[in-house]
Amino acid sequence: MNAPAPLTDTAALTARRRRARADAMFLHHTAREEIQDRLELVNRAFKHAVVVTGFPQLWENLSADCAIVSEQETLPLQPAAHDLVVHAMGLHWANDPVGQLIQCHRALKPDGLFLGVCFGGQTLHELRACLAEAEVAQTGGLSPRIAPMGEVRDLGALLQRAGFALPVADVLTQRVEYKSPLHLMHDLRAMGETNALTGRLRRPTRKAVMTDAMARYQSAFGTDTGRVTATFDLVFLAGWAPDASQPKALRPGSAQQRLADALNVAERPLPD
């Protein structure tokens, strides 16, 4: 039995990232600033940090003596070698996101910190919908054009599956205005975020499909000034390598005081 084809064509993804331009990486800069803010909230100096990313120039020097490793199926990380691992802006393209998280977990020393950020949630939902509607209307078929995006709850659950303690997931929504849908697509190309799905259409898209999609986008998501909006959800993940020093939930029934006493209210039985 043949194994299913991977979701992402990694060779195509690498080629697209090589065409990325520094002046289009504003979302990476936002993500990096958020990661740095979160690190400042942790009362700890990280001495053995590493960043996993496909954009090394944008993420170097995240912290003192921070190493950079390339984003690939098998990460070049040594077990229990780092007190901080950051996975930066690549999990949405990973063929095995749980495997990526497990490898990051294994690379952490006890009580080491993992931070991740990737696109997720409602990212590019406007473009996804308009391209799909136009393609169905013009050709009667549908091809994958935008990578599926994980919801914040599902991505948080992956942290638990990977064995992280104290997992947290949250989302930062960025709504960006563009002159037109075509300007958005040009920006995605400059970000290195255009279609790298294995099942993508391997021939040029019909002009009628693109014309229809642009008209639908302008109609549904246009602003009063004639521009259009695009949504980018940055999902942030945090978790710790388990350690005996970390706080743990008390076992059920171990409380030493009744909740009613703590709240200074009368306790009443539930009605039958």
Backbone torsions as a table, in degrees:
resi	resn	phi	psi	omega
1	MET	NA	128.4	-177.6
2	ASN	-76.6	141.7	177.2
3	ALA	-71.9	146.3	178.7
4	PRO	-63.6	148.9	179.0
5	ALA	-65.5	143.2	177.8
6	PRO	-64.3	152.2	-179.4
7	LEU	-64.7	-42.3	-174.6
8	THR	-107.1	134.5	171.9
9	ASP	-84.6	98.4	-172.5
10	THR	-64.6	-31.7	177.2
11	ALA	-65.6	-42.3	178.0
12	ALA	-66.3	-38.9	178.9
13	LEU	-62.5	-43.0	178.2
14	THR	-61.8	-42.6	179.4
15	ALA	-63.2	-40.3	179.6
16	ARG	-67.2	-38.8	179.6
17	ARG	-67.7	-30.9	177.6
18	ARG	-66.0	-25.2	179.2
19	ARG	-87.6	-2.5	-177.8
20	ALA	-63.5	148.1	-179.4
21	ARG	-113.6	142.2	-177.4
22	ALA	-62.1	-32.1	-176.1
23	ASP	-77.1	-1.6	179.5
24	ALA	-108.2	8.3	-171.0
25	MET	-97.2	34.9	-176.9
26	PHE	-64.1	-30.5	179.3
27	LEU	-72.9	-33.5	173.0
28	HIS	-63.3	-41.1	179.5
29	HIS	-64.1	-39.9	176.4
30	THR	-63.2	-44.6	179.6
31	ALA	-62.3	-42.6	-179.4
32	ARG	-64.4	-42.7	179.2
33	GLU	-61.6	-39.8	178.8
34	GLU	-65.4	-42.4	178.1
35	ILE	-62.1	-43.2	179.2
36	GLN	-63.8	-38.6	177.3
37	ASP	-62.1	-40.2	-179.0
38	ARG	-69.7	-35.1	177.2
39	LEU	-66.3	-35.4	179.3
40	GLU	-66.6	-24.1	179.1
41	LEU	-78.8	-14.4	179.0
42	VAL	-91.2	121.6	-176.5
43	ASN	-81.2	71.1	-176.4
44	ARG	-158.9	144.6	173.6
45	ALA	-99.8	119.9	-178.9
46	PHE	-91.5	124.0	-176.0
47	LYS	-106.1	-13.1	-177.3
48	HIS	-135.1	62.9	-176.5
49	ALA	-91.8	151.5	176.0
50	VAL	-144.6	143.3	177.4
51	VAL	-116.3	129.6	174.8
52	VAL	-99.4	117.6	-176.4
53	THR	-160.5	154.8	172.4
54	GLY	-92.7	2.9	-178.5
55	PHE	-129.3	70.2	-171.9
56	PRO	-60.3	-36.0	-177.0
57	GLN	-64.5	-28.3	-177.2
58	LEU	-83.3	-18.3	-172.8
59	TRP	-118.1	2.9	178.3
60	GLU	-68.4	154.5	179.0
61	ASN	60.6	29.8	176.4
62	LEU	-61.3	-36.8	173.3
63	SER	-143.9	172.8	-177.2
64	ALA	-60.6	131.9	177.4
65	ASP	56.6	35.0	-178.9
66	CYS	-78.1	129.5	176.8
67	ALA	-89.2	156.9	177.2
68	ILE	-123.1	131.5	173.7
69	VAL	-124.9	150.6	-177.2
70	SER	-74.3	151.0	178.7
71	GLU	-84.1	116.2	-179.8
72	GLN	-151.7	172.1	-175.2
73	GLU	-59.9	-45.4	176.0
74	THR	-108.3	110.6	-174.3
75	LEU	-75.9	137.7	179.3
76	PRO	-79.9	65.2	-177.3
77	LEU	-120.9	137.8	177.6
78	GLN	-86.6	143.6	-179.8
79	PRO	-62.4	139.8	174.1
80	ALA	50.4	40.4	-175.5
81	ALA	-107.6	-10.1	-171.3
82	HIS	-130.1	147.0	173.3
83	ASP	-97.7	-7.6	175.7
84	LEU	-148.3	128.0	173.4
85	VAL	-125.8	126.3	177.3
86	VAL	-116.0	125.7	175.3
87	HIS	-105.1	110.4	-165.5
88	ALA	-110.1	110.2	166.5
89	MET	59.1	40.9	178.5
90	GLY	-139.2	-12.9	-175.0
91	LEU	-63.8	-26.5	-179.9
92	HIS	-69.2	-16.1	176.3
93	TRP	-101.8	-5.2	-173.2
94	ALA	-68.5	132.9	174.5
95	ASN	-71.2	-24.8	178.9
96	ASP	-137.6	78.8	-177.0
97	PRO	-62.5	-36.2	177.2
98	VAL	-63.2	-41.4	178.0
99	GLY	-61.4	-38.7	176.8
100	GLN	-62.0	-43.7	-179.2
101	LEU	-68.0	-39.2	178.5
102	ILE	-62.9	-41.9	178.6
103	GLN	-64.4	-38.3	176.2
104	CYS	-65.2	-40.2	178.6
105	HIS	-61.3	-45.0	-179.7
106	ARG	-64.2	-27.5	-178.2
107	ALA	-79.0	-10.0	-177.0
108	LEU	-88.2	143.2	168.2
109	LYS	-72.7	161.1	174.9
110	PRO	-53.0	135.6	-177.4
111	ASP	66.5	20.3	173.6
112	GLY	-79.9	157.1	-174.0
113	LEU	-105.8	134.9	171.1
114	PHE	-111.2	132.9	171.4
115	LEU	-128.3	136.5	177.8
116	GLY	-135.2	152.9	174.3
117	VAL	-146.7	136.6	179.2
118	CYS	-157.2	167.8	172.3
119	PHE	-73.3	146.8	178.3
120	GLY	-167.4	-165.1	175.7
121	GLY	57.6	-123.6	-175.7
122	GLN	-95.5	20.6	-179.8
123	THR	-54.6	125.1	176.4
124	LEU	57.0	28.7	179.7
125	HIS	-63.6	-30.1	179.5
126	GLU	-65.4	-48.1	-179.3
127	LEU	-66.9	-40.5	179.1
128	ARG	-57.7	-48.0	-177.1
129	ALA	-65.6	-44.7	-176.7
130	CYS	-67.8	-40.5	177.1
131	LEU	-64.4	-41.2	-179.4
132	ALA	-65.8	-46.3	-179.7
133	GLU	-62.1	-42.1	-178.8
134	ALA	-67.7	-41.2	-179.0
135	GLU	-65.5	-41.8	177.4
136	VAL	-63.5	-43.6	-178.3
137	ALA	-65.3	-37.9	-173.6
138	GLN	-91.0	-29.0	-175.0
139	THR	-122.4	-16.0	-176.5
140	GLY	78.7	4.6	-180.0
141	GLY	-129.1	-179.6	-177.6
142	LEU	-148.7	131.7	177.9
143	SER	-124.7	149.8	-179.5
144	PRO	-69.9	131.1	-175.9
145	ARG	-126.9	-26.9	-179.2
146	ILE	-129.4	133.0	-177.1
147	ALA	-58.4	140.6	175.3
148	PRO	-62.6	140.2	-175.8
149	MET	-109.6	129.9	179.0
150	GLY	-75.1	141.0	174.9
151	GLU	-75.7	153.0	-175.3
152	VAL	-59.5	-37.6	179.5
153	ARG	-65.3	-41.9	-179.6
154	ASP	-67.3	-40.8	179.1
155	LEU	-66.5	-36.0	175.3
156	GLY	-63.9	-37.4	178.4
157	ALA	-65.2	-29.5	178.1
158	LEU	-64.9	-32.0	176.6
159	LEU	-60.5	-41.8	178.6
160	GLN	-66.0	-42.3	178.7
161	ARG	-61.4	-32.3	-179.1
162	ALA	-81.3	-5.4	175.1
163	GLY	95.8	11.5	-179.5
164	PHE	-76.1	144.5	173.2
165	ALA	-92.4	153.3	176.4
166	LEU	51.9	49.9	-176.1
167	PRO	-72.0	142.7	178.4
168	VAL	-140.0	137.9	175.3
169	ALA	-136.3	136.3	176.8
170	ASP	-147.4	170.4	-173.7
171	VAL	-132.0	141.9	173.9
172	LEU	-117.7	115.9	-177.2
173	THR	-93.3	129.5	176.4
174	GLN	-118.3	119.8	175.8
175	ARG	-107.1	119.7	-171.3
176	VAL	-114.6	137.3	177.3
177	GLU	-96.8	140.6	176.8
178	TYR	-128.5	156.5	179.0
179	LYS	-62.3	-35.8	180.0
180	SER	-159.9	166.9	175.0
181	PRO	-58.9	-33.4	178.5
182	LEU	-65.8	-36.6	177.2
183	HIS	-65.1	-36.7	174.4
184	LEU	-60.8	-46.0	-178.2
185	MET	-66.0	-36.4	175.8
186	HIS	-65.0	-37.1	179.0
187	ASP	-67.9	-39.6	177.3
188	LEU	-61.7	-37.8	176.7
189	ARG	-64.4	-41.8	-180.0
190	ALA	-69.2	-22.7	176.0
191	MET	-81.5	-13.2	-173.0
192	GLY	77.3	26.2	-174.1
193	GLU	-116.9	21.5	176.6
194	THR	-80.2	174.4	-168.7
195	ASN	-56.0	115.0	175.1
196	ALA	-123.9	24.5	179.9
197	LEU	-74.4	142.0	-179.6
198	THR	-60.3	-36.8	-177.0
199	GLY	-88.2	15.2	-177.0
200	ARG	-66.8	159.5	174.9
201	LEU	-64.0	130.0	-175.4
202	ARG	-99.0	14.3	174.6
203	ARG	-132.6	162.2	-178.1
204	PRO	-59.6	140.5	177.6
205	THR	-69.8	139.5	179.5
206	ARG	-58.4	142.9	179.2
207	LYS	-59.8	-37.0	-178.9
208	ALA	-62.5	-35.7	178.9
209	VAL	-65.4	-46.8	-178.1
210	MET	-66.9	-40.8	179.3
211	THR	-62.1	-44.0	179.0
212	ASP	-64.4	-44.0	-178.9
213	ALA	-63.1	-41.3	-179.8
214	MET	-65.6	-39.1	178.9
215	ALA	-66.2	-41.2	178.0
216	ARG	-64.0	-40.9	-179.5
217	TYR	-63.1	-48.8	-178.8
218	GLN	-60.9	-38.7	-178.5
219	SER	-70.3	-42.6	-173.5
220	ALA	-85.2	-31.6	-171.6
221	PHE	-127.4	20.9	177.6
222	GLY	-77.8	153.6	178.4
223	THR	-99.2	173.9	178.6
224	ASP	-64.6	-20.7	-179.0
225	THR	-94.4	5.0	178.8
226	GLY	89.4	0.2	176.7
227	ARG	-89.5	-179.1	177.7
228	VAL	-129.2	157.2	179.4
229	THR	-109.9	151.4	175.8
230	ALA	-135.8	140.2	-178.6
231	THR	-100.8	134.2	171.8
232	PHE	-128.7	117.1	175.8
233	ASP	-100.1	116.5	174.6
234	LEU	-93.4	114.3	-179.8
235	VAL	-96.0	125.7	-179.5
236	PHE	-107.6	134.7	-179.3
237	LEU	-120.6	143.0	177.0
238	ALA	-144.1	140.1	177.5
239	GLY	-163.2	162.8	-176.7
240	TRP	-120.9	145.5	169.3
241	ALA	-68.3	130.4	-174.6
242	PRO	-57.5	144.8	177.9
243	ASP	-155.1	149.3	-176.9
244	ALA	-63.5	-21.6	-177.7
245	SER	-78.4	-10.1	-174.7
246	GLN	-79.8	149.7	178.0
247	PRO	-64.9	144.9	-179.3
248	LYS	-130.3	148.0	177.7
249	ALA	-67.8	142.7	176.7
250	LEU	-72.0	150.0	178.7
251	ARG	-70.2	148.4	-180.0
252	PRO	-57.3	137.5	178.0
253	GLY	86.7	3.8	-176.9
254	SER	-95.1	2.9	-178.2
255	ALA	-64.3	143.5	-179.6
256	GLN	-97.8	-5.9	-178.3
257	GLN	-142.6	143.9	177.4
258	ARG	-74.1	146.7	178.6
259	LEU	-62.9	-36.6	-179.5
260	ALA	-62.2	-37.9	178.3
261	ASP	-67.8	-39.8	-179.5
262	ALA	-64.9	-33.9	-179.1
263	LEU	-91.3	-5.2	179.8
264	ASN	57.9	47.3	177.0
265	VAL	-128.2	160.3	178.8
266	ALA	-78.1	136.9	178.7
267	GLU	-89.9	126.3	-177.7
268	ARG	-120.0	139.2	177.6
269	PRO	-69.4	150.8	176.2
270	LEU	-69.9	144.6	177.9
271	PRO	-67.4	149.7	178.2
272	ASP	-66.1	NA	NA
